[in-house]
Amino acid sequence: MTSIGIEKLTDKELFVLHERCECAAKKNQAPLDTAPAERQRRGDHGDQASRSA
């Protein structure tokens, strides 16, 4: 875990950090948003028990 000491950042630095975090969150959310449709398209309904039996 990396400590960045945000309490010492200026308002401008906090704004930039917020923008970067927001951008990363949106980028990482996209695959999660499409996963249910992709599973349905593949016919995978998350039924782990039937696959391992």
Secondary structure, 3 states (H helix, E strand, C coil): CCCCCHHHCCHHHHHHHHHHHHHHHHHHHHHHHHHHHHHHHHCCCCCHHHHHC
